[in-house]
Amino acid sequence: MKSIDEVNTYLLAEVAKIKSLPVESVTLESHILYDLYFDSVDLIDLLTSIEYDLNVVIGDDELENFTTLASVSQAILQCGK
């Protein structure tokens, strides 16, 4: 299992790549909808990348808890247990 720091670094880089943003402009406190303007396609891209790259499965019930990138990071860590 990856550490919290590894998950956070991965998540920030992946979100920056999906949204074509500089990594420095994305933080764990960034809100997925209001700050990063994620739409359903962006969210599917992120989930697919997370599941493939980090070898975890995130259940549909976890999606409603996704607000900030920190909440996504916590969900990843919970799924890895």
C-alpha positions, -999 to +999 in steps of 0.1 A: +000+000+000+012+035-008+018+061+019-004+091+023+024+113+008+027+091-023-011+090-028-013+128-024+016+134-049+000+110-074-034+126-070-022+162-074-002+153-105-031+133-121-056+160-115-032+186-130-028+164-160-065+158-165-074+195-162-042+207-181-031+228-151+003+234-135+007+211-106+014+240-083-021+254-089-037+222-075-039+216-037-055+190-015-080+216-004-091+222-040-128+215-044-135+191-073-165+210-086-160+246-075-123+250-079-113+224-105-146+224-125-147+187-129-175+173-150-186+137-152-160+128-179-132+143-158-143+123-128-145+090-148-110+097-161-097+103-126-113+072-112-101+050-140-065+063-135-067+058-097-080+023-100-055+013-127-024+031-114-029+025-077-046-009-080-076+000-058-114-002-064-135+027-053-171+019-048-199+040-061-210+048-026-176+065-020-182+089-049-207+110-030-181+117-004-157+133-030-156+170-024-120+180-021-089+162-033-081+154+004-114+135+005-104+115-026-071+108-010-087+094+021-110+073+000-080+058-018-063+050+014-095+034+029-099+012-002-064+000+000-069-015+035 
